[in-house]
Structures are given as structure tokens and as C-alpha cells.
Amino acid sequence: MSDKLSRRQFLRISGMGLTVGVLAACAPAAAPSAAPSSGSQAAQEGGAAPSVEPIELIHWGRNPTEEDVVWKKIVALSAEMNPNITITLQSPPESMVEKLLIAFAGGTAPDTAVGGLSSFRGWIGINMINPIQDYVEGDADVKSWLPDYVPAALAGYSHQGSLYGVPTVNEGIFTWYHKDAIEEAGLKPPAEIQDDPDQWNWNTFLEYAQALNIGEGFRRERFGAIATSKRGINSISEAWGNLMYANGGRYLDADGENVVIDSPEAAEAVQWVSDLTFKHDVQPNPSEMGAADILDRAMFQNGQLGMVVQGEFFRRYLWGTGKPSEGIPFNYDFALMPFNPNTGLRTNIYHGNGSFMTTQTETPDAAWDWLKVIFTKEAQEIITANWGSRGAHTGTYGGFLESNAGGGPDGLNYDAFNVVDQGTDTYPTTIYLTKEALMEPVVRLIYDNIFADTMSAEEGLAQIAAEATVLLDRGREDHQARK
């Protein structure tokens, strides 16, 4: 007998596992199935029949807490649909992405996992994710479900026309605002005018910010607005990048092959965001916020912000698990993003999470059966009700809205969740670079220079384009060398 541990043995004894699921009593050991070249046999025959031999799959969520509130419930659903498949949940207690890459490098990656869109194409580039397009094409059920999914989510988890993951979580971007302050200033609440481009646009956003601002300096009573978010790779999707997209700017082209951030449209939008701080004096300086270790959500909770551009997860800090123990001392609400006056558009950068099978699974057909469970409306309803962000299936929001988006106060603009996904585009990704490498020049030059007023947006974005193009070319060469 060999002393070498198998991939599955290694994962089982690593101390991170929690098995949830049921196998038939006295069932024989499962024989691993070969990875199909064009989908499982059931898929090729046009049916949705699951595999029948008893099989164990290992799935990684992002953390154990997520397992408790979401994945255990979906595993129970899987046990009903695929009683021969046991799902073992083994989310690392921390640093899931780093540990997933280490496991993959060592040949011990789980069968399936969930990960953020910003990492997805990079993982495709290192051949860590199996495409599922052939399975989808061969499954009439799943094909009939696709129209109910956010188009940007399906596009984000696809590459060169092939789907690689099940869209799992959906995030919209809103303008959150201090409703009491809005009314005290004699302004119409944005929720009441959000569908009128003449009343709710970038110009009126600035006018509102100026009217809401009280005082001067970083310790003022209240800033009018903030659209920069915290310095980091997610800031492009949480705040300022949505404005850049609405003005027609992008970081990469749709295929992730070329850098296009040095366009006039991108520069105009990024400069507009910077001008909120240094020209109009209605927005906190991101450098001062970083030095003071203060987040936009804390300033909003304290009444120190009139408006904030942020994702729907922001609700967690107003009526969810992250709200202050004493509650929020004022009335608030949220609205769709203001219209861009040049394009007439408002754009959300889609940045959710997707579930996928790794290329190291020994049972891809069974992995697909498990992923199909996540595709179901029932699983997506579990996600919408428990994750803290909505599922990617647009037909699962009824109960969520009836619950005031998970326990919010009465009277807020909850119907906006039904339309916030219109006009979404995907987070910029490429198969040639990790998200950290791709976003490093963006974060550094945006926050250290443009948002610090030491460089114009035009100059800064040109420098980003030059540096990112070099990185992209090197990544492309490395990718070709690995083939």
C-alpha cells in the first residue's frame, strides 16, 4: 500500500472539514469518473438525470460562517435531489482564496468552490476551473433557467463564449442618503425622482451634496457625499468605477485583452469624482480617511455623510448584523444611481460570487449535479434570504422584498432592488493576471495621485494604462508559455 496521501485523504485530515449529507447504507465505494470531453453522458443525451453511484464531493465556501447560514441549507436541498452524493463542506477558517491557490498548486483543490468574480478569469487562466458550458447545453432544465439570471452575471463567469461558473450572488449599487437632512434642506428625496434624468443626475447629485454639506475640514459636522469608497481593489465596483462606466469609460475591453482606461470618457468621470473633494469641498479626502482608519459606513452611521455611493451590502450596517447597537439616529433611504448627463446612463459594475468545479475533481459529472442544485430557484432563494446579498436569480426577490430586504424599516425604496440590475456591466478581469496584479496600478495611482490631487485624471489614467499594458503583455506571454 502506498504511503502517499490522495487528494481527498489530504483534504479530509486537514482539520477543516464538516460533512453534511447522506449516503445510502452499505453502499460500495465510489469509483471516480473520467472528466468528459463534451459534457456528461446524461447531458449529451439531452436529459437532466443525475449520476447514480454514491460519491462524495468536497466544497469550499468562503468561510465557516457562510457555511452555517447558507451552504448547509443548500446541501440539504442537494440531498433531496441527489441522494447518492454527499457534500463535505470544508471552508478554511480564513484566507480562503490564498488557501485555494495553495491547494490547487499542490494538487489538492476541492471538487467545487465559490469565489468572487474579480478572481474568476485569472483562475481560468491558470487552468483551475472547468468549463460547464457543455453541461449547460445538454441540460434542458438549466437552459430554461438562464433567462432568469442577471445577464451581467452570466457574462462575468464566461470566457470566449463558454460558461465557467454558476452565478451565485448578485450585488447592486445605490446612492444611500440621510433622509432627514435631505428634507431639512428642502430637497426632494432621491427615491422620489430616481427615474427622472432631468431631476436625478450628476449635476443634481452635486447640488444635493453642496446643500447637505455643513462645515469645513475633515472634522466638519457633515460632508455632502462620498463616491470613493475605501482604498482597495473593490473600490472600482463599490463606488467611483460605476460613475466611470456610466460615462462610457472602462478599464479593460470586454474580452480582458486590452487596457482602455486612458479614454477621455474615463478621465472625465474620474476627475469629476476627485473634484467633489478638491474643487467642490463636499467629499472627504480618501487619504485622510485612510489615516484616521474611518470607513464611509461609519461616517454615515454617525450622520456625518449626506449621501454615499455603495453596494447593497451597505444595508448590513444599517439594519443588518453590522448596525450599531443603539441603531441609526436618523431616517435614511436609498435610490438608484444618478443618470450621467452625457450618456443618459447609470451603470452598475457587477461583482458577485460564482460557484465552480475545479479541474482537479475526479468526479466532474457529480460536481455538475451539485452545481445544478445551486442553479435552481430553490437554492437561489436560500441565498437571497440568508447571504446578505441577493442571489443571481431574479425570480427570488419576492420574499426578500416582503421582508423589507431582510428586516429593514418600513417605507424604504425596496422596489429599487427589482430594477437596479438594469444596465449592469462586469468587473474588469483577464485570464492573464490575478486581480491583485491587475488592480495594483489602478489603486495606487487613483488613490495616491488622482484622489490626492497631485495628478490630473487624464495624466493618472494614462500612467495606469502604460503600466497595466506592460503587465498584461507579460501575463499574456507567461500564459502562452504555459500552454
N, C-alpha and C positions, 0 to 999 in steps of 0.2 A: 504493500500500500504506500502511495506517495505521501511524503510529509508536507508537500506544497498545498497551501490553502487555496480552495477555489474562490472565485469572486463572491459567491453567495455565502460561503462559510466566513470569509473575512468580514463581510457586512454584518452577519448575524452576531459574531462575537465581539464586534467593535464597541458594544455597550450603548449604542444609540437607538436600538430597535424597540418597537412596540407593535406587536402583531394584532391585527384586527381582522376578523373574517372567519369563515368556517370551511373546513374541508370535510368531505364525506368520510365517515368512519371506515377504517380498514382499507382506505384507498391505496393503490400501488403508487410507488414513487413516480413523479412526472419525468417524462423524457423530454429534453429540450428540443424545440422545433427549430428548423433552419430558417434564417431570415429569407423572406420571399423576395423574388426579384421584381415582382409587379403586383404586390398585394397578396393577402392570404387566399387560400383556395375558396373560402366562403365568399370573399369579396369578389374574386374573379367570376364566380358563378352568379353574381348579382344579388346574393342574399345577405342577411344580416345575422346569420346563425353564429353564435359564439363558439369558441373552441370548447371541447368536451373533456379533455384529460385534466386531472387535478394538477394545478400549477400554483406556485407561489410567486408573487411579484413584489418587488421592493420599490416603494415610492417615497420620494423626499418632498415634503412641503418646505416652506421657508423657515419654519421654526416649530417647536413643540406646541406653543400656544395656538398657532394656526391649525395644527392637527386636532387639538381638542375642540375648537369651535366650529371647524369646517370639515376637515378631511375624514374624521371618524363617521360623520353623518353620511358622507358620500360613499365611504367604504361599506356602510350598512346597505345603502342602495345597490351597490355593486354585488353584494352577497345575494340579493334577490334576483338580479339579472344574470349573474354568472356564478352560480353556487359552487362551481368547481374551482374557482380562482380565489386564493387567499391573498389579500393585500397586507403587506407588512409595512407600517409607517415608520420611517427611520430619519426623521428630520434632525439634523445636527442641532445642538443647543444654541449655537451661534455661528456666524461666518459661513452660512450655507454655501454661498457662491464659491468662496475660496476652497472649501472642502469638497465641493462637487468637482472642481477642476483638478484637485489633487487625486480624488478617487478615479477620475477618468484617466489621468496620466498613469496611474498605477494599474489600470485595467479592472477597477472595482467599482465602476459607476453603477448607480441603481438602475433598475429597469426603466423607471419613469421618474419625472420630477416636474416641478413648477418653477418658472423663472421669469424675470422681468423682460419686457420687450427690448429694452436697451441693450441687453446681453445677447439676444437671440441670434442675430445674424453672425456675430462673432463666434458663437458656438457652432453654427452651421459651418463656418469657415475652417474650424479645426476638426470637422467630421465627428462631432459629439452627438448630433441629433439626427435621427432617422426621419426621412420624409414620410408623410402619411397620405399623400395625395392619391396614391393607388388604392389605398383602403377606402378613402372617401368616395372616389369614383365608383367603387364597386359596392357601395352601401347605399341603397335607396333611402333608408331612414335618414342618414346623416345629410345626404344631398338635399332632402326636403327641409331640413332644419336650417341650412345655411342662410336663406333669406332673412331669418330672424336674428342673425348676428350682425353686430356693428361692422359695416364694410371696412372701416379702417383697421379693425382688429384682425379680420381675415387677411388683409393686405400686409399688416405688420408681421404676421407669423408665416408669411410666404416668401419664397425666393425663386425667381425665374419661373414663375407660374406654378410652383409646387408648394402645397401647404405642409408646414413642418410641426405645427402645434395646434392645440385646441385653445382658442381664446377663452380665458378663464375669468378675468376680472376687467371691468371697464371703469374708466375714470373720466369725468367731465371737468371742465374748468369754468369757474364762476367769478363774478365780482361780488364779494361779501361786503356788507356795509352796515354801518352804525345807523339804524333806522331813526332813533331818537334825534341824533344830530342832524340827519337829513331833514327831518320835519321841522326842527328848531330853526334851520337855515332857510326855511320856506321853499324847499326844493321838492319836486315830485320824486317819490321813491322809485329807484330804477326798475323795480319789478313791474311797475305800472306802465313804463314806457319802453320796456326792453325790446319790443317788436317794431318800434318806430325809428328808422335810421336817422330821421331829422331831429329826434329828441334824445336819442341814446347813441352817441358816437364818441370818438376820441376827443373831439372838441368839448362836448358837454361833460365828459369824464374829467377833463382838466378844469373846467369851470366848477364842477362839483368839488373837486379836490381843493381848489383855491377857497371856496366858500366854507369848507369844513376845517381847514387848517386854522389852528389857534397858536400863536406864539412864534418864537424863533429858536434856533439852535437845537441840538439833539435832545435836550431835556424839556422841550416845549410841552404844552398841555396836550396838543393833539396834532399829528400830521394828517394831511388831507388824504393821502393814498400811498400805497406801495405796490409796485409791479416788478420787483427784482427777485423776490424770494431769497432763500439762504444760498450763499455761495456753494456751488456744487454741481455735479453732472445732471441732477434732476431739475435744476432751475429753468432750463430751456423749456421743459414741458409743464412746469408748475406755474410759470409766470411770463417773463419777458418774451420767450420764444413764441408764445401764442400770438402776440402782437406782431412779431416779425412775420409769421406765417400769414396773418390776415392781410398784411401789406404786400404779399407776393414774394417775400424772401424765404429762402431755405438754406440749410447748412450743406446738405448733400442733395444730389439728384435722386430721383425715385428709386434707382437701382443701387444706390450706395457706391457708385463708381467714380464720381467726380465731386469736387468741392465747389459750391456755388454761392457761398456766403458773402462774397465780395460784390454783391449786386447793389445797385442804387436802392432798390426796394428794401433790402435787408438793412442797409446803412440808415435809411430814413427812419425806420421803425426803432432800431436800437438807439439812435440818437434821441428820438422822442422820449424813450424811457429814461435815458440819462438826464435829459433836460428837466424832467419832473423834479430832480434833485437840485441841479446846479443852475438852472435858468429860472424855474418857477418856485423853487424852495417849498415844495409841498410833500416831498418824499424823503425818508431817512437816507442818509449816506450808508450804503452797504458796508463800507469799511468800518464805520463807527458802530454799526450794529454787530459786526463780527467781533470787534474789540471788546464790546460790552457783553458779548455772548447772549444777545437778545434775539429772539425769533419773531417773525411777523405775527404769529398766532398769539404770543404772549402780549404784544403791544395791543392787538385787537381785543383780547380778553379784558385788558385793563382800561379800555376806552381811549387808548392813545392813537388809534387809527380810524380815519373816517371810512376808508374803503381799502380792500386788499384783493388782489388777483391771486387766486389759489384754487387747487383741485377740490373735488367734492369730499375728499378725506378730511378737509378742514372742519367738517361738521363734528368729527370726533372730539374736537377741542371746544365745542360749543354746547353739545348735548350728548356726547358720547363718553367713552371711557376716559378721555383726556380733559374733560371740562373741570374747571376749578371747583373745589368742594363747596364754596359759597355761591357757585353759579355765576352767570354773567349779569352784571349790574345795570344792563340797559337792553332795550329791544333792538333786535338785529334782523336782517333778512339777506337774501341773495338774489342775483339776477344774472341773466345771460351776459356774455361779454359785450362791450360796446362795439358798434359797427365801425369798420375802418372807413373814413370819409373818402379815400381814394378808390377803393375797390368795392365798397359796399358789402364787404365780407366780415365775418368773425369766424375764427378758426380755432379749434381745439387740437392740440397735439396729443394724439392717443398714446398713452403709456400705461399699459396694464400688465397683467401677468398671463402666461400661457403654460399649458401642460404638454409634455412631450415625452417620447420614448428615446432612450439613448441608443447609440449604435452598439453598445456592449450588452444589450439584453440578449439572452439566449432564447427567449420566447416572444418574438415580435407579434405573432398573431394574438396571443393572450394580452400582450401590452396594448394592442389596438382595442381589444374588447373592453379593457379598463378605461382607455381614453374615450371610447364611445360613451361610456357611462357619464363621464364629465361633460360630454357634448349634450346630454339630454336636458330637457327643460327642467326636470325634477332636480337634477344636480345643480343647475344654474340658479334655481330658486333657493336652494340651500346657501349658495354663495352670496346671492343678493341679500338674504336675510341675516347672514352671520359674519361675513368677511369684514365689513366696514366700508367696502366699495361694492358697487353693483356688479352682478355677473354680466358677461358679454352678450347674453341672450336678451334681446329687447322685450321679449314677451314675459319677463319675470318681474316686472316692476310694479304690478298692481298691488300686491300685498305690502310691498316696500313703501309705496306712497300712502296707502291706507294707514300705515303705522307712523305716518309723519317722518318718513325716511329713518326709521329706527328709533323713534322716541323723541323727535323734535317738538318744539312748542307749536301750538295751533296757529294757523293763519299765515304760515310762511309760503314762499313761492315754490311749493313742491312740484307743481306741474312742469317746471323748467327741466326736471330730470327727463321728461319724455322727449324733449327736443334738443337737449344740449349736445347730443351726438351728431347733429346735422353739421356738415362742413368740417368734420374731423379729418386730420391727416396724421401720418405715423411719425413716431420718434425717429430721428436720423440714425441709421445704423448701416454697417457694412460688414461683409464677411472677412474683410482683410485686417481689421483691428478690433481690439477689445474696446468696450465702451470707455474705459478709463483712458486709454491711449488716444482714442478719437476725440474725446471731450476735453482733454488737458489743455490744449492751446485756447479753446473757447473759454473755459472757466478762467484761466489765468489772465488773458488779455481783456476779457469783458470786465472782470471784477477788479483787477489791479490797474487797469488803464482807462477803459471807456467809462465804467461806472465810478471811477475815481477822478474823472475829468482831467486826466493827463494826456489823453489821446482822443481825437475825434472818432466817431463810429466808423467813418469811411477809412481812416488810417488803421484803426484797430482790426476791422474785419478784413482788410487787405493783408495784414500781417497774419491773421488767423488762416486765411486761405493759402498763403505761401507755406506756412509751417505744416498745415494739415495735408496739403498736396504732397509734400515730401514724405510724410508719414504714410499716406495712403499708397504712394508708389512703392515704398519699401515693403509695406504689408502685402501688396499685390505680388511683388517679386518673391517674397517668402512663401506665399500661398502657392504660386506656380511651382516653386522648388519642392514643395511637399507632395505634389501630385505624382 
